[in-house]
Amino acid sequence: MFTIALIGRPNVGKSTMFNRIAGKDLAIVDDRPGVTRDWRETPATIFDRPVTIIDTAGLEEADAGTLTDRMRERTMMALARSDIAIFMIDGVTGITRTDEHFARIVRKSGKPVLLVVNKADTKAARDNLAEAYSLGLGEPFFISAAHGEGLSDLYHAILGHMPEEIPEVETDEFFERRSEESEGIDALEGNLEYELVDDEKIDEKPIKVAIVGRPNAGKSTLVNAILGEDRVLTGPEAGITRDPIAIDWERQGRKFQLVDTAGLRRKSRITDKVEQLSARETLRIIRLAQVVILVVDGILGIDKQDLNIAKHVIDEGRILVLAVNKWDIVEERSNIQKNLPTMLEHVLGQLSGMPVVYLSGLTGKGIDGLFKSILDTYAQWNKRVGTGYLNRWLARQESRHPAPLVSGRPNRLRYMTQIKVRPPTFALWCSRPKEIPEDYVRYLTNGLRDDFDIKGVPIRFMLRASKNPYVT
């Protein structure tokens, strides 16, 4: 795929341009400089030609080893991966010493470079237009990324650098919302105990995995350990990741889409606008994910916020895998392994059998166990129970433990079927659905988990009233 990197100092409009080309608001945009800290990419089209767009952190001079210096290194890595660079400057502020410094670096990279003067629709920018030629990057393109002005000439120039023929590649963007649930109940008929839904199609599509947790729990370090490369920016500073970073990856022939997300703090503690936007994006990624890995700091232990995140994942019907990180330096491991499952069972009882993996993102130990848990629970999440067998099971459950009487009369359980997968969702028709207590629903749910081996994934129950044949 032809790859375009957006390069420039902070606050020249790279993320705005990224969103403009992508056709959707993927990157967080704010007036303050330095919001973007790592590079991220997304598929897009320019005049119906498929491309990959890379948004990068602003280029700044900084002392070696600092966060700003590490951000600069990430931008240079993105430049090396690209086929062409778009070097952006701010038309309002004009050429700066930083622009001149990094323009020389980009020019020496050997990559084709297109110079873009952003915010050129303002009077202040028009007064500075002539300065752009001094950078030695050729004829500049004067645009407004915010308003979409002047992009046509730039797009034609990009096409001039693209190969004549580009093979068509199917893109499966993580952020694209699609229906993943089966519809209707026709496909549920049969007497099989259970079966996997569309097994071949499931194997073909990437599994969408979101990495979430509190700040500084080691999410980005874990992502790098999974990928086996230094792909995302890490460091001792809390809250480095702001934008969600989606990465396509393959392990043992199985495709995945990993998304590193910003840390989630308690809502009451978030006062910064950028952190609010980051938290909102993380919650959106959870909603669109299939598997959510909740990374907790093994040294600090599970916090109330970790449990709040876990409950949110369960409410969204996503697969939840708990990854206890930094296990290589945790003391009293045996006590934690003994007490943690009991605590989770007590607090998150609605998700019995949730997988817990003890690992180290720094050393990579435990990664194999993590992916075994992902694949095992993913299979449970896609499980479907045959309607005939399910109703025989329901009759047995009712004979063992009937529903409570209503005004001295039985509340008969008439019929049951599975209406959806991802997560497994069951509908139960009965005489008085409003009179079925929650503990009886838990009795049926636990029975489904035990008898059909649906462990570690959310199960949803829908109660519906059966029609009275004697009422006209």
C-alpha positions in Angstrom: 0.0 0.0 0.0 1.3 3.4 -0.9 2.2 5.2 2.3 2.1 8.9 3.0 3.7 10.4 6.2 2.6 13.8 7.5 5.7 15.5 8.9 6.2 18.9 10.6 6.7 20.7 13.9 3.9 20.7 16.5 0.6 22.4 15.9 0.9 22.9 12.2 -2.3 20.9 11.5 -1.0 17.3 10.9 -3.8 15.6 12.8 -6.4 17.8 11.2 -5.0 16.9 7.8 -4.9 13.2 8.8 -8.6 13.3 9.7 -9.4 15.2 6.5 -7.8 12.6 4.2 -9.2 9.7 6.3 -12.7 11.2 6.0 -13.4 10.7 9.7 -12.3 12.1 13.1 -9.7 9.5 14.2 -6.9 11.7 15.6 -7.4 14.0 18.6 -7.1 17.6 17.6 -6.5 20.5 20.0 -5.1 24.0 19.8 -2.2 23.2 22.1 1.0 21.7 20.6 2.3 18.2 21.2 -1.1 16.4 21.5 0.1 13.6 19.1 3.0 11.7 20.7 3.3 8.6 18.5 2.7 7.8 14.9 -0.5 6.1 13.8 -1.8 5.0 10.4 -5.1 4.4 8.7 -6.2 3.3 5.2 -7.8 6.0 3.1 -8.4 6.8 -0.6 -7.2 9.7 -2.8 -9.2 9.9 -5.9 -10.3 6.3 -5.4 -6.8 5.1 -5.1 -6.0 3.2 -1.8 -3.3 4.7 0.4 -2.1 4.5 4.0 -1.9 7.8 5.9 0.5 8.2 8.8 0.0 10.9 11.4 3.2 11.7 13.4 4.3 13.6 16.5 5.6 17.2 16.0 9.3 17.5 15.3 11.2 19.4 18.0 14.8 19.6 19.1 15.3 18.1 22.6 17.8 16.6 24.9 18.6 12.9 24.3 16.4 10.5 26.2 13.6 12.9 27.0 10.0 12.2 26.0 10.2 14.9 23.3 13.3 13.2 21.9 11.7 9.8 21.9 8.7 11.3 20.1 11.0 12.7 17.4 12.5 9.2 17.0 9.1 7.8 16.4 8.4 10.4 13.7 11.6 9.5 11.9 10.6 5.8 12.1 7.3 6.7 10.4 9.2 8.7 7.7 11.4 5.6 7.0 8.3 3.5 6.5 6.6 5.9 4.0 6.8 6.2 0.3 6.4 10.0 0.3 6.4 12.7 3.0 4.1 15.7 3.2 6.1 18.4 5.1 3.6 20.8 6.7 4.3 24.3 8.0 2.0 26.9 9.6 1.2 29.7 7.2 0.2 32.0 10.0 3.4 31.9 12.1 5.6 31.6 9.0 8.9 29.8 8.7 10.7 29.1 12.0 14.2 27.8 12.8 12.7 24.4 13.7 11.0 24.2 10.2 14.4 25.0 8.6 16.2 22.4 10.7 13.9 19.5 10.0 13.3 20.5 6.4 17.0 19.8 5.9 16.6 16.4 7.6 13.6 15.4 5.6 15.3 16.5 2.4 18.3 14.3 3.1 16.1 11.3 3.9 15.9 10.4 0.2 12.1 10.4 0.3 10.0 12.4 -2.2 8.7 15.5 -0.3 5.7 17.7 -0.9 5.7 21.0 1.0 2.3 22.1 2.3 1.5 25.5 3.8 -1.5 25.0 6.1 -3.9 27.7 7.3 -3.3 29.6 4.1 -6.8 30.9 4.0 -6.0 33.6 6.5 -4.7 37.1 5.8 -1.7 36.5 8.1 -0.8 33.5 6.1 -1.0 35.3 2.8 1.6 37.8 4.1 4.0 34.9 4.7 3.5 32.8 1.6 6.7 33.8 -0.1 8.8 32.4 2.8 7.8 28.9 2.0 10.1 28.8 -1.1 13.2 29.3 1.2 13.0 25.7 2.5 14.2 24.3 -0.7 11.4 21.7 -0.9 10.0 22.8 -4.2 6.7 24.4 -5.2 4.6 24.7 -2.0 0.9 23.8 -1.9 -1.3 26.3 0.0 -4.2 24.7 1.8 -6.6 24.8 4.7 -6.8 21.3 6.2 -9.6 22.5 8.6 -11.8 23.7 5.7 -10.7 21.4 3.0 -9.5 24.2 0.7 -6.7 23.7 -1.9 -6.4 19.9 -1.5 -7.2 19.0 -5.1 -3.8 20.1 -6.5 -2.0 18.3 -3.6 -3.9 15.1 -4.3 -3.0 15.2 -7.9 0.7 15.7 -7.0 0.5 12.7 -4.7 -1.0 10.6 -7.5 2.0 11.6 -9.7 4.3 9.8 -7.2 2.2 6.6 -7.0 2.9 3.6 -9.2 0.7 3.2 -12.3 -0.9 0.0 -11.0 -1.6 -0.8 -7.3 -3.0 -4.2 -6.4 -6.4 -4.0 -4.7 -6.1 -4.7 -1.0 -9.1 -5.4 1.2 -8.9 -3.2 4.3 -10.7 -4.1 7.6 -10.3 -1.0 9.6 -10.7 -1.4 13.3 -12.8 1.7 13.7 -15.4 0.7 11.1 -18.6 -0.2 12.8 -20.2 -3.4 11.4 -22.9 -5.7 12.5 -21.4 -8.9 13.8 -24.4 -10.5 15.2 -26.5 -13.2 13.6 -30.1 -12.2 12.8 -33.2 -14.2 13.2 -33.6 -17.7 14.6 -33.9 -19.8 11.4 -30.3 -20.8 11.6 -30.7 -22.0 15.2 -32.9 -24.9 14.4 -31.4 -28.3 14.9 -30.6 -30.8 17.7 -26.9 -30.2 18.0 -25.7 -29.5 21.5 -23.8 -26.5 20.2 -21.9 -25.4 17.2 -19.5 -22.6 16.2 -21.1 -19.9 14.1 -19.8 -19.4 10.6 -16.5 -21.1 11.6 -14.7 -20.5 8.4 -15.6 -16.8 8.2 -14.6 -16.4 11.8 -11.1 -17.7 11.0 -10.8 -15.4 8.0 -11.6 -12.1 9.8 -9.1 -10.4 12.2 -9.9 -10.6 15.9 -10.1 -7.1 17.2 -8.2 -6.8 20.5 -8.2 -3.6 22.6 -5.5 -3.2 25.3 -7.0 -1.1 28.1 -6.2 -0.2 31.7 -5.1 2.6 34.1 -2.2 4.9 33.1 1.2 3.4 33.5 0.0 -0.2 33.9 2.3 -1.2 31.0 -0.2 -1.4 28.1 2.2 -0.1 25.5 5.1 -2.2 26.8 2.8 -5.2 26.5 1.9 -4.3 22.9 5.5 -4.1 21.9 6.1 -7.5 23.6 3.3 -9.0 21.6 4.5 -7.6 18.3 8.2 -8.4 19.1 9.3 -4.9 18.0 9.5 -1.4 19.4 6.3 -0.2 17.7 4.6 2.1 20.2 6.1 4.8 22.4 6.9 3.7 26.0 8.5 5.3 29.0 8.3 5.9 32.7 6.0 8.9 32.2 2.3 8.1 32.9 -0.2 8.9 30.1 2.1 8.8 27.1 -0.5 7.2 24.8 -3.3 9.6 23.8 -4.6 8.5 20.5 -5.6 4.9 20.1 -3.1 3.1 17.8 -4.4 0.3 15.7 -1.9 -2.3 14.4 -2.6 -5.3 12.1 -0.7 -8.4 13.2 -0.6 -12.1 12.6 0.3 -14.9 14.9 0.5 -18.6 13.8 -1.7 -17.9 10.8 -4.4 -16.1 12.8 -5.0 -12.4 12.0 -5.4 -9.8 14.8 -6.0 -6.1 15.0 -4.4 -4.8 18.2 -5.3 -1.3 19.6 -3.2 0.4 22.2 -5.3 2.9 24.1 -4.9 5.8 26.5 -5.1 5.0 30.2 -8.4 5.4 31.9 -8.5 7.2 35.2 -11.6 7.9 37.3 -13.9 10.4 35.7 -13.8 12.7 38.7 -10.0 13.0 38.3 -10.0 14.0 34.7 -10.0 17.8 34.2 -7.8 18.1 31.1 -9.6 18.4 27.8 -7.2 16.2 25.9 -7.4 13.5 28.5 -11.2 13.7 28.3 -11.0 13.2 24.6 -8.6 10.3 25.0 -10.8 8.6 27.6 -13.8 9.0 25.3 -11.8 7.4 22.4 -10.8 4.5 24.7 -14.4 3.8 25.6 -15.4 3.9 21.9 -12.7 1.4 21.2 -14.0 -0.9 23.9 -17.4 -0.7 22.3 -16.1 -1.7 18.9 -13.6 -4.4 20.1 -14.2 -8.1 20.3 -11.6 -8.9 22.9 -10.5 -6.5 25.6 -7.3 -7.1 27.5 -7.5 -5.3 30.8 -3.9 -4.7 31.9 -3.4 -4.2 35.7 -0.2 -3.4 37.6 0.7 -6.6 39.4 2.7 -4.5 42.0 0.0 -2.1 42.8 -2.8 -4.7 42.6 -6.3 -4.3 41.4 -7.8 -0.9 42.0 -11.5 0.1 42.1 -10.9 1.8 38.7 -9.8 -1.5 37.3 -13.1 -3.1 38.4 -15.0 -0.2 36.9 -13.3 -0.8 33.6 -14.0 -4.5 33.8 -17.7 -3.9 34.5 -17.9 -1.5 31.6 -16.4 -4.1 29.3 -18.9 -6.7 30.5 -21.8 -4.4 30.0 -20.7 -3.8 26.4 -20.8 -7.6 25.9 -17.1 -7.8 25.0 -14.7 -10.6 25.9 -12.6 -9.7 29.0 -9.2 -11.1 29.6 -7.4 -9.9 32.8 -3.6 -9.5 32.3 -1.7 -9.1 35.5 1.5 -7.3 34.3 5.0 -6.9 35.8 4.7 -10.4 37.2 8.5 -10.8 36.9 9.0 -8.4 39.8 5.9 -9.1 41.9 6.4 -10.5 45.4 4.0 -13.0 47.2 2.8 -14.4 43.9 1.3 -17.5 45.4 -1.0 -15.4 47.6 -2.2 -13.3 44.7 -2.9 -16.3 42.5 -4.8 -17.9 45.3 -6.9 -14.9 46.3 -7.4 -13.1 43.0 -9.9 -15.5 41.4 -12.0 -15.6 44.6 -12.1 -11.8 44.7 -13.0 -11.5 41.0 -15.8 -14.1 41.4 -17.2 -12.1 44.3 -17.1 -8.7 42.5 -17.7 -9.8 38.9 -19.9 -12.8 39.5 -21.8 -12.2 36.3 -18.6 -13.3 34.4 -17.8 -16.6 35.9 -14.6 -18.2 34.6 -13.0 -15.0 33.3 -9.4 -15.8 32.2 -6.6 -14.4 34.2 -3.1 -14.4 32.8 0.1 -13.5 34.7 2.7 -12.0 32.4 5.5 -9.5 32.0 5.4 -7.0 29.1 9.0 -6.2 29.7 10.3 -9.8 29.3 7.5 -11.2 27.1 6.9 -14.1 29.5 3.3 -15.2 29.5 2.4 -14.0 26.0 1.7 -17.5 24.8 -0.8 -18.0 27.6 -2.4 -14.7 26.9 -3.2 -15.7 23.3 -4.4 -19.1 24.3 -6.9 -17.3 26.6 -7.9 -15.0 23.8 -8.6 -17.8 21.3 -10.4 -20.0 23.9 -12.8 -17.3 25.0 -13.3 -16.1 21.4 -14.6 -19.6 20.6 -17.0 -19.4 23.6 -18.2 -15.9 22.5 -19.1 -17.4 19.1 -20.9 -20.5 20.5 -24.4 -21.2 19.5 -26.7 -23.7 21.1 -29.2 -25.7 19.0 -32.8 -24.7 19.8 -34.1 -28.3 20.2 -31.4 -29.3 22.6 -31.8 -26.0 24.4 -35.5 -26.5 25.1 -34.9 -30.0 26.4 -32.3 -28.5 28.7 -34.8 -25.8 29.8 -37.4 -28.5 30.7 -34.8 -30.3 32.8 -33.8 -27.1 34.6 -37.4 -26.2 35.3 -38.1 -29.7 36.7 -35.2 -29.3 39.1 -36.0 -25.8 40.2 -39.3 -24.3 39.0 -39.7 -20.5 38.7 -41.4 -18.9 41.8 -45.2 -19.0 41.9 -47.1 -15.9 40.9 -50.3 -15.4 43.0 -50.2 -19.1 43.8 -50.0 -20.1 40.1 -47.0 -21.5 38.2 -45.0 -19.1 36.0 -44.4 -21.6 33.2 -41.3 -21.4 31.1 -42.6 -21.9 27.5 -39.8 -21.7 25.0 -36.2 -20.7 24.8 -33.8 -20.0 21.9 -30.5 -18.3 21.2 -31.2 -15.2 19.2 -27.7 -13.8 18.9 -24.0 -14.5 19.3 -21.1 -12.1 20.3 -22.1 -12.3 23.1 -24.3 -15.4 23.4 -27.9 -14.0 23.9 -30.9 -16.1 24.8 -34.6 -15.3 24.7 -37.0 -17.0 27.1 -40.8 -16.9 26.7 -42.8 -17.4 29.9 -46.2 -16.6 31.4 -45.1 -13.6 33.5 -41.6 -12.3 32.5 -41.8 -9.4 34.9 -42.2 -11.8 37.8 -39.0 -13.8 37.1 -36.5 -12.7 39.9 -32.9 -12.0 39.1 -31.6 -14.9 41.1 -33.6 -17.3 38.9 -32.1 -15.7 35.8 -28.7 -16.3 37.4 -29.7 -19.9 38.0 -30.4 -20.4 34.3 -27.3 -18.4 33.2 -25.0 -20.5 35.5 -26.6 -23.6 34.1 -25.9 -22.5 30.6 -22.3 -21.9 31.5 -21.8 -25.3 33.1 -23.8 -27.5 30.7 -22.7 -25.8 27.4 -19.2 -24.8 28.5 -19.7 -21.1 27.9 -17.1 -19.9 30.4 -15.5 -16.5 30.7 -17.8 -14.5 28.3 -20.9 -12.4 29.0 -24.2 -14.1 28.6 -27.3 -12.0 28.0 -30.9 -13.1 28.9 -34.1 -11.6 27.5 -37.4 -12.4 29.1 -40.5 -12.2 26.9 -44.2 -12.8 27.5 -45.8 -15.8 25.8 -49.1 -15.2 24.1 -52.2 -16.5 25.9 -54.1 -18.7 23.3 -57.4 -18.0 25.1 -57.2 -14.2 24.8 -58.7 -12.8 21.6 
